[in-house]
Every structure is written in C-alpha cells, then in structure tokens.
Amino acid sequence: MPPKHTAVRLRSDGILDRCDELEKVLATLEKDGLRVPSGCRLLQYTATMRAFMTARRAPVDYDGMELLRIATALGETAELLDTLGKLLEPPSVEGWLGKMQNVVSGPFLPSKDHDPARNDQFELVVAASCRAAGGEPIFAEPDVRVRVEKRTLAIAAKRLTSLGKFEQRVKEARDQIRREAQGDPSQQGIIAIDLTPALGLATEVPRSADSGGFTTLYADAYRRTAIEGRRVGEWAAKDGCVRAAAAYTRFSFVWVVEN
C-alpha cells in the first residue's frame, strides 16, 4: 500500500521559511521510506539559502558562480515544494517514491550532461501539473499516465539539454506514445518538454535594476518557449496518437534593489 499523506501547504516566498518547509517534508518522506543521503543536493540547497540570508551581502558583491548557486537553490526548492504540495495531497500518486529517491541525488548545479535526478524531477512536475488540472496521474510507461474523465492519456516527458537534438527527442517521445497505443487504437498521448536547459535558462542569472527588467526577461522567456513549443506540436502532429504538446521553462533573475 502506498503511504498516506496530508496535504503539504504551498511553499513560502520567505527564504528561511522555505528552508524549514523543505527540511520538514524530507523528514516526513524519510519515514515513508525515502533515503536521504548525507550529500543530498536538496539539503545543500537549504544550507546555501541560509548562508545567503545570514551574509546579507549586496547583489553586486556576488560573482556569477555564486549567484548561479543561490539562484539554483531558490529555483529548485520552489519547484519541488510546489510539486510535492500537489503530489502528496491524498490520495497519494502511485509510483512517486521511486522518482523522488532519484531526485534527492544528482549534482548541485544543472548541466548539459545526462542528469537522471532532474529528468525524474521533471516527471514529478508533469504529474503535479496534471493533478493541478484535475487529472489523476500515476507514474507508468511511457513516463506518466493521467486519467481525464473516461480516457487515460500517456505522457512522454523529456528534459531537453540541446536544441540541436530537439526533433530527435520529440520523435523519441512520439514513438514511446505510439508503442503504448499499439494495443489500443484509441489511446492518445501528450509530449511534455522541459526547455529550461536547452534555452540556457538553467545557467543564466541576469540582474535587473527594476520591475521593467523583469517584464522584459519574462516576455523573452515566454516568446522563446512559445516558438520552440510550436515546433513540438508540428513534429508531433505527424502522428495521430499524439493529442497535445506542452513546453515548460523556468528562469531566475536578481532584482538588485530588493536583493
């Protein structure tokens, strides 16, 4: 029987509160069988965030790598707390524990190399998005399945590290869905793509002096995501088994005035 959980409240925008929340969630999950290694990147994130709050240095005093580590810690913890807040609502989503076991490992910083921890993290994000939309997700081939009314959709989730392999990865996802549909001609699926690393948004932390700078960054990220997302739809449309495509990105920035 999967473990039963009470709902996790949405993550706080207060950095120290967020650290407390993530550490509390990890402690709860350990009781359910999650093994948290001593070098767990999530605990490294909370340590980095606490050090950032204690130092109270001005943004101009940080070099690019320091900002990247802080922004990575902030972005990854926000994404995970939002995700777990949905997945741990009762009834618990089947198969989440194995995915989360991989998530707690992996390197501190994202890279263009194979990263199983972040690949599984994106699958958790996809499942949480399905639940937020009112579906009933489970972790099953190809990556996630979601029950929507009387139909179950197969979701192939891909974290894209290079635009050069974009079409190849979409075809792989399409083939995964097609294989799942072989026994059921009415079966359809969704391709979900995380474009964050491919667009360089996982390793860039621009500084903005005012809210206008943020608006520009948001508009540019939205535009680039929409452009590349349409390509997913165009390639996927060549096969009737793919019902829809979704593109996702996350970016970080420093609002200098507010630190």
Phi, psi and omega in degrees: 000134177291151181295149179261142183229155166268162184296142174266129183290156181301148185294151181276151173278347175285126188296313180293323176298321180295321176301313180300317183297314182294317179296323178292318179297316180298320179297321178293318181292330176299325178293337179269002176113358178288131177263116181259107183291160182298328180265022183311126183296332180291323176288329173296325178295314181295324178295319179296318181293320179295319179296322178298316181290326181288322185292322181052042176275154176287150181305326181293344181277352182263138174275175186300318181292322178297316179296321180297318179296317180294314181295323178297314179299315180294314183292316182293319181291322178297314181298316183291319180293321175298318182293310181294329178301328177273316186291331183268002172294139180291143357282147181300144180284128183296131174090006184288330188295319179297321178294315182294330178298322177287325183298323184289347176262199178090166182286155179299310183261145176289156177212177178272001177281169177300128186225084183302326181298314181282333174298314179290328177298320179294324177296323175296319178299316180298314180297319179296322178295322177297317180294320179298331180274000177100004179274173179242092184275153167221157177268107182205164182305141005286320172220310179224145170239144181226131178272120178234108185056242184263001185242143174252123180261139176266129182244125174258116184255126182232130174262112189268124180259348182211132177291339179296335180251018187300305183298321179300316181292323177295319178296321177300315179297318180297319180293323177301314181293321180298319179297321179291336183271355184302320182276355182212099182302339181274352182294133176230166183218178180231138172258124178245125184239128172266111183267000187307306181290324182295328180272003179078008184283346180277345185236009178245132177229082180292154178254136181236134182275341182207177182293335177297325178294321178296317180301319178295315179298316181297314181298321180291317178297319179296316181297312182295322178295318180296318180298310182289326179297324178296327179295322176301314180298320180294315180290321182290331183294347180288353180228125184292349182281347179263117184274325184203165176227146179225136178242142187227141172216158175221136177225159180239153175207164176247121172272103192302317184298320183267358184058000000 
